[in-house]
Amino acid sequence: MIKTIEPPRSAIQAAEGKMAELIGGQTHGHLNEMSREDLDNTHVTLPHNVYDLRLDSLIAGEATMPTEPVALHLLVGHGDNLSSAMQLDPHATRVIGYQYSTDVVHATSRAIAAAEALPEAKAGEYELRMLRIPALNVSAVWLKDQKGKEDRLVPVAPTDPGFVAHQAYTVDEFLKIARQRASFLYGAKDSSEMGG
């Protein structure tokens, strides 16, 4: 079973405030294409914390799974359809990013569905997280085990050539590939200038 976190009320209020702002000001053209009924039925779903893995730690061979989230991620739906993604700061008090892209949202939801279909996900108990490696343009659904078993990571499509989208990896497998790809792409460069 995969569980989502319970977002604090401040996160819901911030998300609702941002959507009201967008709808009221028609800031994004896509909102013009939606019916009033769909706009009135705006909702957030699948809340999960986002964690980043830094390039310098990968190249140094010291990378471990991060322990501090960098953002809270919510998928936004209008009516029956998921249409956009919203990111809040780690304290879940303000919106720091909003992206309208059905491609991105559907890619994320497909990766989550692939993770949910894993036999170990059905038999165990996991928290839904997202792991990003910005330098490699990699995002992966991170199933954080809650019962003393192994975590699983499922890359979101599209992903770095070293990974296969929707395929499950253990932490050791995932980090090994990430280190190899980071060394191949950036090993000869100064990682301190790369960021992420």
N, C-alpha and C positions, 0 to 999 in steps of 0.2 A: 504494500500500500504506500502511495506517495501522498504526503501531507504538505499543505501549504502553510506558511506562517499566518498568524492572525495579525494583520496590520493594525497599528494603533489608530485610534480615532483621528488623530492629527493627520495621518496619511490620507484617510478617506476624505477628510475636510479639504485638504490641500488639492487632492485630485478633483474633487467635485467643484472646487473654486476655479481651478484651471479650465475645466470643461465648460463651466458657466461663462467664463470669460471668452473662450473661443466661440461658443455658440452665440453669445450675445453680440460679439463684435464681428462674427463671421470672418475671423482672422485667417482661417484656412479655407481655400476654395472648395475642398471636398465636402465641407459641411453643407454647402448649397445644394449638393446632390441628394441629401438625405431628407426623408420625410420628417415632418414635425413629430410624428409618433416615435420614430426611431431616435430622434434627438432627445425627446422626453424620456426615453428608455435607456439613456446612457448609463453604463455600469462598468465597474472595474472587476477584474477577475485574476486568478492565478498569481497572487502576490508572492514574490520571492526576493531574497537578498542576492545581490550581485557582488562577486569577488574578482579582483584582478591579480594576475600573475605577471610579475615584472620581468622584462627582458634581461636586465643585468643579473638577476638571480639564476635565470636559466643558463646563461652563458657561463657563469661561474660554477655551474653544477651544484648549486646550493638550494635549488628551488624546492619548496615544500608547499603543501596546499595552504592558501592564505586563511587567516582566522578572523580578519576584520572586514566586514562588508564595506563597499564603497558607495553603494546605492541600494534603494528599494525599487524593484521593477514591478510594474502593474501593466497588464494588458487591458485595453479599453474596448468595450463593445457598444454598439448602437443597435438596439433591437436584438436580433438573433446573430448578428455578425460582429466578429472581432475586426477592428479597423486600425488600431493605433497602439502605440506603446508609450508609457509615461515613466519617467524616472524621478525619484525623489532623493533628497540627500539622505545619508545614513541614519539620521535622527528622525526621518520621515515627517519633517515639518514644512518643507517647501519643494515645489517642482523644479528640477534642474534640467529636465529635458523632455521634449515631446516630439514624437515622430509619427507622422501619418504615413504608413506604408503597409498595404495589405500583404505585399510580398514578404516583408520582414516579419510581420506578425504571424502569418501563416507558416513561415519557415520555423519560427519558434514553437508554435503550437504543434507542428508535425514532429519536431524533435522531442517535445514533451510526450506526445502520444507514443513515439517509439520507445521512450524510456518506460512509460507506463506498461507497455506490452512485454517487457522483460520478465522472464519467470521469477528472477530474484526480487523484482519490484512487487510482484503479486504476492510473493511469499513473505517478504520482509516488511520493514517499516523504515521509510526514508523521508527526509525533508527535501523539498524542491528548492534548489539553488541554481544560480547561473555563474559559470566561471568564464572569464574572458582573458585572452592573451592579446592585448591590443597590437603589439608589434608583429604578430603573426596573422592578424585579422581572424582570430579564432574565438568562437563562443561555443560553449558546451553546456548542456543541461547537466547539472551536478546533483546526483542522488546521494545525499549525505546520510549514511546509515545511522540509525538510532538504536540499534540492537546489538552492537558489537560485531557486525559483519563488515564486509568490504564495501566501500563506496563504488559507485559507477558513474562514468562520464559518457555523455552521448553528444557528439558534435552536431551543431546546427549547420544546415546547408545555406550557402556555400561555405566551404572551409578550406584550410590550408591543404595542399596536396599530400602532406604526410598523414592526414587523417581521412577516415571514411565517414561521411555524414550518416547519422542515425545508427552507427555501429557502437556497441557498448565497449568501453575500455575500463580496466582497473586503474587506480591511481598510478601505480608503478608503470603500467603500459603507457598511459597518457603522458606522464612526465618524461619518460624516456624519449618518446617521439618529439615532444615539445623541445627538449634539450637539443636533440639532433637537428631539428629544423632551425632553431635559433642559432646554433653554431654554424650551420651551413649558410644561413642568410646573413648573419651579422658577426660571426666569430672574429673576422679580421678587422672589424671596425670598433670604434670606441663606444661601448654600450651606454656610457653615461650621457652621450649626446643623442641617444635614440629615444629616451623617455620610455614610458610604459614598460 
